[in-house]
Structures are given as structure tokens and as C-alpha cells.
Amino acid sequence: MSTATHCPYCALQCAMHVEPGPDGAPAARPAEFPTNRGGLCRKGWTSAELLSSPERITRPLLRTDRTGAFTETDWDTALDHVAAKLADLRAAHGPDAVAVFGSGSLTNEKSYLLGKFARLALGTSQIDYNGRFCMSSAAAAGNRAFGLDRGMGFPLPDVASAEVVLLAGANPAETMPPMMGHLTAPRLIVVDPRRSATAAYALEHGGLHLAPRPGTDAALALGLLHAARTQHLLDEDYICARTTGFEAAWRYAAAFWPEQTEQVTGVPVHRIREAARLLGTAGGAYVLTGRGSEQHATGTDTVSAWINLALALGLPGREGSGYGCITGQGNGQGGREHGQKADQLPGYRRIDDPAARTHVAGVWGVEPEELPGPGRSAYELLDALGTEDGPRAMLLLGSNPAVSAPGTERVRNRLSALELLVTCDFVMSETAAMSDVVLPVAQWAEEEGTMTNLEGRLLRRRAVLSAPAGVRTDLEVLSSLATRLGQPAERFPDRPDAVLAELGRASAGGGADYSGVTPERLEQGEEVFWPAADAAASTPRMFLDAFAHPDGRARFAAVGHRGAAEEPDADYPLYATTGRMMGHYQSGAQTRRIGELAAAEPEAYVEVHPDTGARAGLEEGDWARVVSRRGATLARIRHRADARADTVFLPFHFGGAQAANNLTNPVLDPTSRMPEFKVSAVRLEHADTA
Ligand code: SF4
């Protein structure tokens, strides 16, 4: 039997059928859908393999001594132990002694129930999620500019009609290949310090590759705005009718003459002028940003600088043009709307907004005063674990911060300092392996739920097969723990349709309104984009009439260029930047366990220019020790003749001694609290072996 569902990995959420393969084990096959048009990448094709993996955890695991081995136990024993320990810590130290860490990979239903569980069952303010490391800068900049953040405010197929697309800090040719089918614009402009697969594609197809020095993306965006204005390419009517704040923003751009921009970024003057001219004269154009623009201590302002350019050219809120953020994680969009963020309640509401608190408290059947206030952001939360004032216990779902957090050695020390770490997972990730309790949960194809993809489109994830005996869903785990912590059972339903219905009520009237989203609409194949305030509503294209600020106008942000927090010096003479590769997803906890993917990319590598490698005495294939002020990682040398001589690149999908995040800098963006994953100063040393 074949069941239609969607890929477990990235935000493109490609459609697939899962059916028995030749050996009887489940296998994924591509299906037609607007985002993937019948395509799947290598990760999607092999995604079903993990469903029958011998590495599945199928019994709760418990240990009372962190240095000892896990023992298998039954669910009642495990849940009773966790609930009793959480209750004891709360009683002794207050509700903020327990923390919750969620994920942009969780379904909408799980994201919602997790936020409710933290605020009601635990009463803690200490909840955040790994999406803080992914999308938070773009979300903050989108809210600032448009009054509401929906990563892409238009269906992806719209992009195919554009004459020019500028991609800033995104590499879809490698990270989400089916998206390339939509990047058919005659001129593609790729902004990336690295000659990525997408940059190479652009050059081969008549486009441009602008390669700014790491950490200078904002300066390039300011320079493009300057070049567009001096070439008389701005849409003055649009600026006048649909925006505010242009002149204040221009004061920052005014100094970025092309020559000045070249000095800061290294991008040649003629390329800056050419890119501005292409964008400003196109019949339809899109500016799309990704993690390369966002994962900086200046990430929010950097994205704002790109949005300023798009606004000045009159792109957002128009058919056939626009600005969009390319979400990374599978439910990166939905995951940030339903209340698992430290500062938010469902419906994309602020937790410090009295009206929002009253509305959500009403749906939850409690008084607004019972809801805690905002808590720590993801890195600040992880960095506080086990400290005098920080949480003493943490419940973690769908995340692997021992690999994915910046400066991971410090984070691993903080995780080790907890009195109780409980991880819900289906394999023994690096973080699960550090836990006191591991609760075995169902995978994507073993449960029902909804996801919101990078377009803001709602999708139905279907159960293809039953979970192995002994495995429970995350919703069942949360519901069981909530009742053990004294909550009424009816307050924490464990059926996805019941949770979705309640999510709809909680989000009603908010920015991300899901009150008209029903399983029936999705089952019938209806295209539903939020906001969907009633059973007939759907919003494929945002802001066509007005932006979401009270006056209906978009806001230019007055932002300048500040640069990276850490620059190369005599001790650490190179920039290091990190990113994804084709064959692995996020921390690699899933994809490193899939035979074909592990065989293709079994180990960490570092891309270097041959001259840079030679200066450190490193040949192709040698093991290198890459060292930053935070720590060191081991990676095999890969020479790239087209690499910048001042920059090395490392994929971040490997753990332990090969974790790229051993190097990365946890300095945070002041608005989004995004760490600076994209720029570290490092040196290369010879290593005998990994
Ligand atoms: Fe599609 Fe992303 Fe899955 Fe690849 S990983 S098949 S691009 S959803």
C-alpha cells in the first residue's frame, strides 16, 4: 500500500509516497507537489530507511548515575521518575528550575502542546527551541519591516516568473535541490563568500556570484541600495505610497558608494553596479535570504538591509516580485508561531502583550496571571543550565544541541551540570547519550500531524505505518507527563486533530491565524496558506493591499554595517564559515545513520584554498585540526581552487571531535538572540588522525 505524505527533513517539505520497497521495507518515492514538482533530493529518497533502522530506540532508557549505562524500563516507571523529579525540583527551587527545549522539526501540534506544557504543566518561563539558531534574525527583521513574519509571503512557483532573483546566503542547489526548478530566472545573483553549488550554477547560466568577505553582507546590501539610487532605479511611487522611514535608512546607505563598498566587502565596483541595475530594471524580481545573512551577531540588521533594498525597488507585497526568507527546518515556519519560543504565545503573539495573554489564557482555561513571562533565548538558556540561577532539569524534543549549538564544548559542559536531562528521540543522538532518561518516540511516518512549509502552506503528514511496539508519540509523552504533574487530562489531549482544533482557537485573531485550518481541508487537497481565519480562508500572497503595521505601510529600518564580532589576527588568521551539504540534515543524528548517506559523506571536511592548505603544511586528504578561541575540531582537507584564500568552510553535521560548532562564536544578535555561526577566526594545524 502506498501512502501520500511529506519528507521528514527540510522546509521545502517535498511530497512523497511511502510504500513497501523490493525488500518489503518502507521506501520513499517522489510525488507531484508545487514545491518539488515530482523531485526529491538524496535525503528524501533515502528517508524511509531510518524507520526500520536497528538503531531505533524502542524501550524507555533510564540511569541514575550519569557515568553508568542505561537500563531499559517500562513507560510507567520512566514517566513516574521524570514527573517526580521535575515536581521535586520545582518545589525546591521554583518553576524556572525546569526548562524545555523544542525544535523547528516538530509538527504544529507538537510545537503548540510543548509551549502549553511548559507554561501550564511546569509553569516555567524557560522554554525556547533550536529555531532560534535558524530563523530568528529573519523573523525579527520581517516583523520589523512588514509587521508580521511569514518567511515567504508567496507561493514558491511565483518565483519562476521573475527576470532576476537575488539569493543572499542560501545554497539551495545543495541543501534543497528541487527548489532549483523554481530558480529559472534569466539572471540569478548569488551572494555568498563561497563558490557554492548555487553560485556555480548562477555563473554557468549567465548570472552573477558576489562573494563578500565573511561578515560584510550588510555592507553589500547597503552598497546595492546606493548603486540603485544613483542609477535612478528606485520605485519612488511605491516608497511614497507603501512605506515609511526611507530617508532615515538612506542616511546609513549614503556612505556606501560602490568604491567604499568594494573596500569593505571585496566585491568589485562594476559587479555592484551591474547587480543593482539588473535588479532595478527587471520586470519581476525577488530578493531571497537564507542562513548566510541571518546567522550573525548582526543578523537582524543584515536581513533588514536586504529588505530595505527590496522595499526601495518596490518588490514586497506585489504579484510577480517580492522578498522572502528561505526557511531551513521542516517546520521552521510553523515551529515559530505556536508558542515554543521564549517570548511568544500561540498565533505569533507576544507573551508580554496583555491582550494576547488574556486570549490564550481563556482558551487554556486559566487566568492570565498564571502564565509565566518571557524566558531566556536558546543559547542563553543552554548557557544557564546547572548554574546557580539557571534551570536544573531540562526536557528536550527534536533537537541535538550537543552538536548544533555554538561553542559546543561549553554547551556540553552545561548539559552535564544538569540534575536531570530527559530527551525524547528515536535514535541515540549525542544529546540523548548524555541524558538521564531517553524516551523513545515515533518518527514522522508513524504519526499524524500538520506542518507549515517555507511558503506558509499547510501540509498533512500522514501515518504510513505503526510505530514499533514500545514507542509513543511526543503528544502522548507530553499528555502523560502533564497528568502526572497534576493537570486535568482533558487539558492535554494526545490526538493530533484535537490539538489542531485547540491550536486554531488559540491562534484565532493572531497574526498566524490557523482557526480555519482543518484536517478535512488538507485531506481534500485544498491549498491552505495562513492566515486562514475561517474555513474558506487562505492567504497565498501576503501584503498585496497593505502591510501588517497599523498604518498598512512597510517600515524601512535605519541599519548600518558593523561587521563580524571576531576578525582574523596573527593567532587565528583565517575566517571559518559553516553550512550544510547535500547528504546530511542538521546535526546529522538521522542522516548519519542512513547507509547511503553515511557512505557518501562519512566524515567532516574543511574546504581550503590549496595555497592556504600549503601554508599550514596540509595536503588534500590530510586530517587538519581547526582551532578557534572556543575549541578545536578535526576535519579532512578538501582543496578548492575557487575558495577564498582567507576563508575555510566546514559542514556542521558531525559530532564529537568533528563538530564544526566546537569552533563557532556564541556572541548573540541583540534583537533576535541569534548566535554568530557564520564567522569565526581560526587557524589550521596538522593532525595525525581523526
Ligand atoms: Fe525535499 Fe528537503 Fe526532503 Fe530534500 S530534504 S527531499 S529538498 S524536503
Residues whose N, C-alpha, C, O or C-beta is under 5 A from the ligand:
A	BS01	SF4	C7 Y9 C10 L12 Q13 C14 L40 C41 K43 G44 T175 M176 P177 P178
